[in-house]
Amino acid sequence: MLNEEIVDLSEDIRWEFGGYKMVKRRGLFIGSYKVNIAPLRNKSRFDDARFEMQEVTRRLVISWKRPLQGAVKLNTDASVSKGKASGGGLLRDHEGKLIFAFYKEIWEVDVLMAKSLALLHGLQLYKRTRVQNLLVEVDSAGLVQLLETRSLTKGPLCSSLRRIQELLRSLHSTVTHIFWEANSAADKLAMMEAQDDFPSAAIQQLSRGIRATILLVSREIPLVGTQVVRE
């Protein structure tokens, strides 16, 4: 039954609803209470409700997942430091074995542009391998959303995105977002600061630290990450 209690509008009304702290001012129906709107009859409209959100940190168990047998997975990332950008990535098979890894200097661009150019370079390298059934992962949700957009405008970033979209269509593939922890091997490659660009098909050619990260991640060993959400 509805509680017909009249609530005084001189104070904010706060209550819990679905995990949110809600605040409603001046009139309208709130929860199970009927609010007295008589003091507002001269108002042309009522104020909107507003939500007070709180940041909550969640712990997540994250791991890179091997593709199914017959498929391969490309992970790419980029790093921007002191005005210098670089990209890196790697392609692995269903056993987690390295098919190739790469590092590429990108120079003076922002993070999103760097990530798009790293992905574009990784796709171009993949196209030379003649292997099929490609899965692609990046840790930039913004990049994934832009690649899903059909109405791109002009500019260097949009030009890069269109080239990626064309390659993905020709390869019958899409890009999926993953957490940084599962993409750490690509991140390490992007940050390695090599003297020259390179693609490498042999894991022994990489530094010990990068080899260790690739082997650790490729074994699907769970890592603990954090995610900040607003509730």
matplotlib code that plots the C-alpha trace (Angstrom):
import matplotlib.pyplot as plt

x = [0.0, 1.1, 2.2, 0.3, 2.6, 3.3, 7.0, 8.3, 10.0, 12.3, 15.0, 16.5, 14.9, 17.5, 16.9, 18.5, 17.4, 19.2, 22.5, 22.3, 21.9, 19.2, 18.3, 15.0, 14.1, 10.8, 7.9, 7.0, 6.5, 9.4, 9.6, 6.5, 5.9, 3.5, 5.2, 3.5, 3.9, 1.6, 4.6, 5.6, 2.3, 3.8, 6.8, 6.7, 8.6, 10.2, 13.9, 15.2, 16.4, 20.1, 22.2, 25.0, 27.5, 30.3, 33.5, 34.1, 37.2, 36.7, 39.4, 39.2, 41.0, 42.2, 44.1, 44.8, 42.9, 44.3, 42.3, 40.6, 42.5, 42.8, 42.7, 45.4, 45.2, 46.8, 47.4, 48.8, 49.4, 51.3, 53.3, 53.7, 56.4, 58.1, 56.5, 57.7, 55.3, 56.0, 53.9, 54.2, 52.3, 52.4, 50.6, 50.1, 48.5, 46.1, 48.9, 50.1, 53.2, 54.7, 54.2, 55.7, 56.3, 57.0, 58.2, 57.6, 58.6, 55.6, 57.0, 54.9, 51.3, 48.8, 47.9, 44.8, 46.6, 49.6, 47.3, 45.6, 48.9, 50.2, 47.1, 47.3, 51.0, 50.1, 47.3, 49.7, 52.3, 49.6, 48.5, 51.9, 51.7, 49.0, 47.4, 43.7, 41.0, 42.3, 41.1, 42.3, 42.5, 43.5, 43.2, 41.7, 37.9, 37.8, 39.7, 37.2, 34.3, 35.7, 36.3, 32.6, 31.6, 30.6, 30.4, 34.1, 35.1, 38.4, 41.7, 44.8, 43.1, 40.0, 42.2, 44.0, 40.7, 39.3, 42.4, 42.0, 38.3, 39.1, 41.7, 39.4, 36.7, 39.0, 40.3, 36.7, 37.8, 36.8, 38.6, 37.7, 38.6, 40.5, 42.0, 45.5, 46.7, 45.8, 47.5, 50.7, 52.9, 52.0, 52.5, 56.0, 56.9, 55.6, 57.7, 61.0, 62.6, 64.5, 66.9, 65.1, 61.7, 61.6, 59.4, 60.6, 59.5, 61.8, 61.1, 64.9, 65.5, 63.6, 64.9, 64.7, 62.0, 59.8, 60.2, 59.2, 56.1, 55.1, 55.5, 53.7, 50.7, 50.5, 50.1, 46.8, 48.1, 45.5, 46.5, 44.8, 43.6, 41.4, 38.5, 37.1, 33.3, 30.7, 27.8]
y = [0.0, 3.5, 5.6, 8.8, 10.7, 14.3, 15.1, 18.5, 20.1, 22.3, 19.6, 17.3, 13.9, 11.1, 7.3, 4.2, 2.7, 0.0, 0.8, 4.6, 7.4, 9.5, 13.1, 14.7, 18.2, 20.1, 18.0, 14.9, 11.4, 9.9, 6.2, 5.3, 8.9, 11.4, 14.8, 18.1, 20.3, 23.1, 25.5, 25.2, 26.0, 29.2, 27.4, 26.8, 23.5, 21.3, 20.7, 17.4, 14.6, 14.2, 11.2, 11.2, 8.6, 7.1, 5.7, 2.0, 0.0, -3.6, -6.3, -8.4, -11.6, -11.1, -13.3, -13.4, -16.1, -18.3, -18.4, -21.6, -24.1, -22.8, -19.2, -16.6, -13.5, -10.1, -7.8, -4.3, -1.3, 2.1, 4.2, 8.0, 9.5, 12.9, 13.7, 10.4, 7.7, 4.1, 1.0, -2.7, -5.9, -9.7, -12.4, -15.8, -19.1, -21.3, -22.7, -19.2, -19.6, -16.5, -16.1, -12.6, -9.6, -6.0, -2.6, 0.6, 4.2, 6.6, 9.9, 13.0, 12.0, 11.6, 8.3, 7.5, 8.2, 6.1, 3.2, 3.3, 3.4, 0.5, -1.5, -0.6, -1.7, -5.0, -5.7, -5.0, -7.4, -10.0, -9.8, -11.1, -14.2, -16.0, -17.4, -17.1, -16.7, -13.5, -12.2, -8.7, -7.2, -3.8, -2.2, 1.1, 1.1, 4.5, 3.0, 0.1, 2.5, 4.7, 1.6, 0.7, 4.1, 4.4, 8.2, 9.1, 12.7, 14.0, 14.2, 12.0, 9.9, 9.3, 8.4, 5.8, 4.4, 4.0, 2.1, -0.2, -0.7, -1.6, -4.1, -5.7, -6.1, -7.7, -10.1, -10.8, -9.7, -7.3, -5.6, -6.5, -4.5, -6.2, -5.0, -3.7, -6.6, -9.1, -6.9, -6.4, -8.3, -5.8, -2.9, -4.2, -4.3, -0.8, 0.5, -1.2, 1.8, -0.1, 1.7, 0.6, -0.7, -4.5, -7.5, -10.6, -14.2, -15.6, -15.0, -15.5, -12.2, -10.3, -9.1, -11.3, -9.2, -9.2, -12.9, -13.5, -11.4, -13.1, -16.6, -15.6, -14.1, -16.8, -19.5, -17.7, -17.2, -15.1, -11.5, -9.3, -6.0, -3.1, -1.4, 1.9, 2.2, 4.7, 3.4]
z = [0.0, -0.7, 2.3, 1.9, 4.3, 3.3, 3.1, 4.0, 1.0, 3.1, 3.1, 0.5, 0.4, 0.2, -0.1, -1.4, -4.6, -6.5, -5.0, -5.8, -3.4, -4.9, -4.1, -5.1, -4.6, -4.8, -5.8, -7.8, -6.5, -4.5, -3.6, -1.6, -0.4, -1.8, -1.8, -1.0, -4.1, -2.8, -2.1, -5.8, -7.5, -8.8, -10.3, -14.1, -13.7, -11.1, -10.6, -12.0, -9.8, -9.5, -8.6, -6.1, -7.4, -5.4, -6.8, -5.9, -6.7, -7.6, -7.7, -10.9, -11.8, -15.4, -17.8, -21.5, -23.3, -26.0, -29.3, -30.3, -32.4, -35.9, -34.9, -34.0, -31.8, -32.3, -29.4, -29.9, -27.7, -27.7, -25.3, -25.3, -23.1, -23.3, -26.6, -28.2, -29.2, -30.0, -30.7, -30.2, -30.5, -31.0, -32.8, -31.0, -32.0, -30.0, -27.9, -27.0, -29.2, -30.7, -34.5, -34.6, -32.3, -33.4, -32.2, -34.2, -33.6, -34.1, -32.8, -32.0, -31.7, -28.9, -27.2, -29.2, -32.5, -31.4, -30.4, -33.8, -35.7, -33.7, -34.5, -38.2, -38.3, -36.6, -39.1, -42.0, -40.6, -40.0, -43.6, -44.8, -42.7, -44.7, -41.6, -41.1, -38.5, -36.8, -33.4, -32.4, -28.9, -27.6, -24.1, -25.4, -25.1, -26.9, -29.9, -30.1, -30.0, -32.7, -34.9, -34.5, -35.8, -39.5, -39.8, -39.4, -40.3, -41.8, -40.1, -39.5, -36.8, -38.9, -41.9, -39.8, -38.4, -41.9, -43.0, -40.0, -40.7, -44.3, -43.3, -40.7, -43.2, -45.7, -43.0, -41.7, -38.2, -35.4, -32.5, -28.9, -25.7, -22.9, -19.7, -19.6, -17.5, -20.2, -22.8, -20.8, -23.3, -26.1, -23.6, -22.8, -26.5, -27.1, -24.2, -25.1, -26.7, -29.4, -31.6, -34.8, -35.8, -36.1, -36.5, -34.9, -35.4, -32.7, -29.0, -28.3, -30.1, -27.5, -24.1, -21.1, -19.4, -22.5, -23.0, -19.4, -19.8, -23.0, -21.5, -18.3, -20.1, -22.8, -20.1, -19.1, -15.5, -13.7, -12.7, -10.2, -11.6, -10.4, -11.9, -10.7, -11.2, -10.1, -8.0]

ax = plt.figure().add_subplot(projection="3d")
ax.plot(x, y, z, "-o")
ax.set_aspect("equal")
plt.show()
